[in-house]
Amino acid sequence: MALDLSEQSLAVRIAATLTEAERRELFEDLPFDAQVAIANSWHFERRSSQVPPGGRWFRWAVKGGRGSGKTRTATEWVTDRVENGSTWLHLLSRTHADVRDTMIQGESGLIAVAHARNIEAVYESSKRRLWYPDHKAQALIFGAHEPDESRGPQCQTAWVDEFSAFPKKVDIVGNTALSNLVLGCRLGNDPRMVITFTPKARPEVKQLIKRAEDPHDPRVVMSEMSLFDNIANLPDVFIEEVLAAFAGGRLEAQEIHGVYLETVEGALWTPELLDRERVAVAPPLARIYIGVDPPGETAECGIVIVGVEAADVTRRSAYVLADWSLAGPPEVWARRVAFAYRTFSEMVPRGMCRIVAEKNQGHDMVRAVMHAVDADLPVEKVTAHEGKRARAEPVALHYDVHRVHHVGPITDFTLLEQEQTQWVPDDPEQDSPNRLDALVWACTHALELMNRKPARTHQASHMRMPELGGRV
């Protein structure tokens, strides 16, 4: 493969276009110390895509494939900020260990870059920070698995790494670790952050890319890079292994070239399907179901509200009105469910709003907790006789035939739609989709799917529903 030099670093262009004699002649008149300084200079090594954009941006999104140089780009920029007087910094990744192992102590991490510039940098694990003694600067460590951690502390500079792989967790008020970090990046006259990631089909990734591509939104900018942009700095064995794993498949674009892919192979929903079935307002409703997927301990509780249209039609549609899921102890989400009932029951005739919760996941506890909040709440038990795939596929098929609609903008359903488009049935490595489960239970009741005969196969493409006239 021929190397495209147009976007390469000055070092690569010199090595590729000049002979050894010409290179020697270019540098021989320079003092030895100057030659070493040039050889070790990031300005000599970096590619054009690794240069920070100009302008008054707030977020710099660095989107790239594996081995494309995202980490080095961020560490050099953060170190530049430290040298230019930034003293309060935040580092955020999936877990504290990810921050430590990649962002701080990795081969291209902050300590390695600082030492290359003769800057002292000390990792203090007990204080969860990276300390720059000479500059009196500190970089605090946060993990996306604890969204509350980044709530409150302020900074001038932030680096968020691999946010497209963050766990689907929010704090008590619904903020993610990243949104809390954004709110805290407000010190000084020029607060900024860099976000490095290999894109995955998640709503928050799509939203960031959309903002970066919007010419009328100067606060978010984006640089794109591929493994092949950095091929001159990668060992042959790594390139061969990556190509063997991803070349020729749909993940080549994502994992090698850093291209955002809209769909996840095997998922029951696609972003295009959800966008197609989105409506601004719901029609008059006859019934409302509040699906509740109770969690274990203090994990997230799925709470999704679905209504059924009141029009006298043969094939009524369901309308997903809201996703009120949240994390917290039972008394917290029980109050949220009770509030949802009081709020949405006013939209339908008396007695036409019900709460449905899965018995297999602690229904008796759910009923006891919610009746402790409000003894009059109508809580209906539902039992999962089939697996998640068998329950979810009929609901997904009703989206496909225009019988389920999300009411309102995509921002109202970001995390719910993330689960819908990311969850792959039977994948043992995926967490249980709490919001999706709550949606499925509510839609199952709204569309009266409980008594359907089992399909002859679990493949959605082979399922048939009598009321649809045999259509898929």
N, C-alpha and C positions, 0 to 999 in steps of 0.2 A: 504494500500500500504506500503510495507517495504521500509524503508529509506536506501538508499545506502550511507554508511559512507565513502567510499573510497575518495570522493572528498569534504567531509564536513569539517567544521572548527574544530580546536582543541577543542573549547568550546562544540560543538555538539557531538564530538566523546567521550569526557569525560563524558558528561551528559548521553549518550546512553549506554556506556559500563561499567561505574563504579556505584556502589551503593552509596547511600548518605553517609554511613559511610566511604567508601573508598575515596570519594571526600573530606570529612572533614579531613581525615588523610593526604591527599595530600597537603592541604593548611594550616592546623592549625599551623604549625611552622613559617609561614610567618607573618610579621607585618601586621596590619590591612590596613595601607596605601598601602602596596604592593598588598594585596588581591584586593583592590578596583582598583588599577592601572591595574592589570591583567584583571579583569572583564570588564573594560572599554577599553581595548586595542584592536585596530583594528587587530593587528597581532594574537590575540587570537580568534577573531570573524570571520576573513575572510576565505573563501574557497580557494582551490587551483586555481580555475578559476579566482579568484579576485586578484591574485598576479600578479604584472606587469611582463611581460616576460623579460628575460635577452637579452643581445645583444644591438647592436647599431641601433635599429629601430627608425623610425621617426613617424609613425602612429600606434597607438594601437587601433584596432577595437574591441569593446566589443559588441558582438551580442547576444541578449537574448530575451526571452519571457517576458510577463508582470509579474511584481513582482519578477523578477529573481535576482535583486540586482545590476542592471547596474548603477543606479545613485549613490548608496553608493560606488561602486567600483571607479567611477570617482572622487567623492568628496574627498575620502581619498587619492587618487593619487595626485590630485591637491594640497591638503593641505601638503602632503609630499614635493612636489616641492617648496611650499612657505617656509617651514621650512628649506629646503636645499639651500635657497638663490635665488629662482626665484622671481623677482620683477615685471616683466611685463607679464601679463596674459590676454588672450582673452576668452570670453564665447559666444558661438553662439548657438541659437536655432531658432525655426520658427519665433517667435516674441520676443520683449523685455519682454512682460508679461510672456512668457514661461520661459525665463531665470530667471526672478525674482521669479516666483511662484514655480518652480521646482528646478532649479540649485542652487539658492541662498537661498531662504526662505523655501524650502520644508523640510519635516521631516528628510530627509537624505541629505539636501542641505549643501552648503558650510558653512553657518553660524552655523548650528547645529554641524557639525563636528569640526569646529574651536573651538567652546565653549567647546566641550567635551575634547579638548586638552589644554584648558586654553589659547587659542589664541584669541585676540580681533579681531573681524571682523565687519565692519560697512557698511551697504548698503546705498549708497548716490544716491538717485534716480535722483536728479537734475544733477549730473555729469555722470549718467549712469555707475556706477562702484561699485565694492565691494572693500573696503579699509581695509588693514591690517596695523594698525598704528605701531605696535611693529616691524614689518618686513619691513616697508616702501615699501609695495607691493600693487599693484592695479590690479584688474581684470576688464577690460572694457567689456561692454555689446553690443552685436550686434544681429540683427534680419535678418533672411534669406529673409524676405519680402522686405528688402532694400539692394540689393546686393552691392551697392556702399559703404555702411557704412564700411565694412571690407577691403576696398581697401586702402592701404597706411600704416595704423598703424602696428607697429612691436611688436613682443612678443617673449618670451622664452618658454612659456607654453600655450597650448590652449586646450579647451574642447568643443567639438561639440556634442550636444544632439539631438537624434531623427532626424538625417539628412534624413532618408528615408521618412519623412513626410514633408520635406521642400516644399514650393511652387515652381512652375516651373517658376522661374524668373532669368533673367540675366541682367548684366549691359550693358552699351552702347557698350562695346567691346566684349560682349558675355561671360563674366566670371560670374559664380555663386558666392554667398556669401561664400561658402566653398572653392572654388578655390582661391578667393581673400585672404581668411584667411590663406590658405596654403602658399601662396606667402609671407605673412607677418610674418610667424613663422620662423624667421631667426636670432634672437638675441642670443648672447652667443655662447658657444662651444657645447652645447647639447640641441638644440631646439627640443621639442617633443609635440605631441598632442594625446589626447584620443578621440575616436569617439564612442558614445554609441547609439544603435539603436535596434529596433525591425524590422527585415527585411521586406521590401515590394518589389514587383517585379518592380524594376526601374533600368534602365541601369547603373546609377552611383553606385547603391548598388551592382549590379552584378560585376561591374568592381573592386570595393574595395575588395569584397570577393575573386575574382579571383586572385588579386595581393597577398592577404594574404595567399592563398593556393599555391602560386608559390614558390617552394623551392629555386629558383634562385633570388628571390626578398626579401632581408632581411629587407628592409625599411618599410614594412607593415607586422604587425603580428596581430593575432586575437585570442580572447578568446570567448568561446561559453558557454552559460548558459541557463538553463531552469527554469521555475517556480518551478518545482519539486526539483531542487537543493536547493532552498531557502525555501522549504515547512516548515521547522522547525521554521521559523521566521514569518510565515504568519498566520492570523486568519482563523479558519475553515470556517467562513461564506464567506470570500473572495474566498477561494479555491472552495467552492461549487458553488458560483455564476459564476466564470470563467469557471469551468468545464461544468456547465449547458449551458453556452453561446456558447462554442467552441468545447467541446468534441464530437467526432464522425464526425465532419465536416472537410473540407479541411483546414480551418483556424486554426485548433488545432495545427498543426505543426508550423505555423507562430506565432500565438499569445501566445501559451503556451510554446512551445519548442524553439522558436526563429529560426526556419528553414526557409531558403530562398526558396520561391515558385516562379517558373518561370512564371506562368500564373496568370491572374486575371480573376476570374469567370465572365463571361458575356462580356468580351472584344472581339472585332472583330478580333484582331490580337494577335498572340502569338510570343514570342521571337524566338521560333524554326522556325516558318513560315518565319519571316523576315531574319533569318540567312540562311535559305535554299535558299531564292531568292536573296541573295547578290552576286554581281559580281564585279570583279576587274575593268573592263573597259566597256564602252558602245560601241555598234557597231556604224557605221555611222548613223546619224540621219537625218530624213526628216523634222521634225517640232519640235518646242520647245514651251512649255507653262509655263508661270510664274504665278503661283497661288498666289493671294494676299488676305488675310483675314484682312481687316482693323480693327483696334482696336478702343476702345472708349478712349478719352483723351490721356494719355501717356502710355497706356498698351501695351503689346507686339503685334506686327504686324506679322502675319504669311506670310512668303515669301518662297515658295518652287518651285523649278525648275524641270520640267519633260520633257523628250524628247521622241519622237516616232521614232523607227528604220526605216531606209530608204529601207531595203530589200523588194523585191517584194514578199511578203507572204500574205496569206489569213488572218491570225490572227497575226497582228503585236503586238509587246510588247512595254510597256512603261518603261522608265528608269528614276528613281528619281536621278537627278544629284547632287542636293545640297539643303541644308536648310539654307537660309540666314535670317531667322526671327530675329527680334530684337525689343527691347523696346525703346520708345522715342517719341517725338512729331512728328506730320505729316511730317514736312520738313526733319526730319532725316531719317525716313523709306522710304519716297518718293525718296530721293537720293539713298538709298540702292537699291530700285526697278529699278531705272534708270540705275544704275551701273550694276545690274544683266542683264538687257536687253542688254546693250552694250557688256558685256562680253560673254553671251551665244548666242547672235544672230550671232556671227562669226562662230558658229559651224554648221549652217544650211544655205540653200540658202536664198537670200534676200527676205524679206517679210514673212518668215516662222517662225518667232518668235513673239509671242503675249503675252500680259498681260491680265489675266482674274481676275476680282475683283467682289465681291458680291455686288449687288445693295442694297440689304436689309440692309447691314452694311455700308452704306455711300458711295456707288459707285461714285455718283456725286462729293462728296468731294475728293475722291481718285483721280479721273480723273483731277479735278481742281488743286490739289496739285502737281500731277506728271507732268502735262502739264506746271506748273509754273517752274518746274525743266528742262523739255525737252518737248517742244511743239510737237515734232514728235513721241512721244511714242504711240504705238498702244494699247490703253486700251479698252478692250471689256467688256461690262456689262453682268453680269450673275445674274439671279434672283432665289432665293431659294423658289420654290413652295412646297417643301416637307421638313420634319424635317431632322435633322442631321443623324438620323439612316437610313432613307430611301436613303439619298444621299451617306452615307459611305458604306453601305452593298454591293452594286454592285462593288465598288472599292476593298473591302476586298476579295470578291469572285474571282476577277481577279488575286489577289496575289495567291490564292489557286490553280489556274489552270496555274500558271507559266507565267503570262502575265504582271506582274509588278516586277521590280527588283531595289534594291538600289545599286548604283554604288559607291564602295569605302568601307573603313573600318567602323565599327560600331561607332567609335569615331566621324565620320563626321555627324552622325545622332542621337546622344545621346538623345537630348531633343525631337526630332520628334518621335523617336521610343518609347520613354517614354510615350508620349501621345497616340500613337497607341495601346500600350499594356496595358495602365492603364485606358483609357477612356471606360466607360460602358454606352451604350446608355440608355437614359431616367433616369439616376441617377441625381436627382435634386441637390445633394450636390456638384457635380463636376463643376469646372470652364469650360467655353467654351474653347474647344481645338483649339487655333488659328493656330498652325502649321498643325494639322490634317486637319482642314477646308481648308487651302491653298492647302494641298496635294490633297484632294478630288476634289477640283475644277480643279486643273491642270490635274489630272488623268481622270476626267470625260470628259474633252475636248480631251485629248490625245487618249482615247479609244472610243471616240464618243458615250458616254452613255446618252447624253442629251435627246434623243428621244425614249428611251426605254419605253415600256408600263409598267405601275405600276405592281408590283408583287401582287399576290393574297393575300399574307400575308407578314408581316414585319419580319418574322423569316428568317434569312439568309439561314438556312438549307433547306427551302422550295422554295427558289427562283430559277427560271429557266431562262436561257438565250438562245435564238434561235441559236446564232452563236457558242454555245458550244455543240450543239447537245443534249441538254437536260441534260447535266451533271451538277452536283452541283458545 
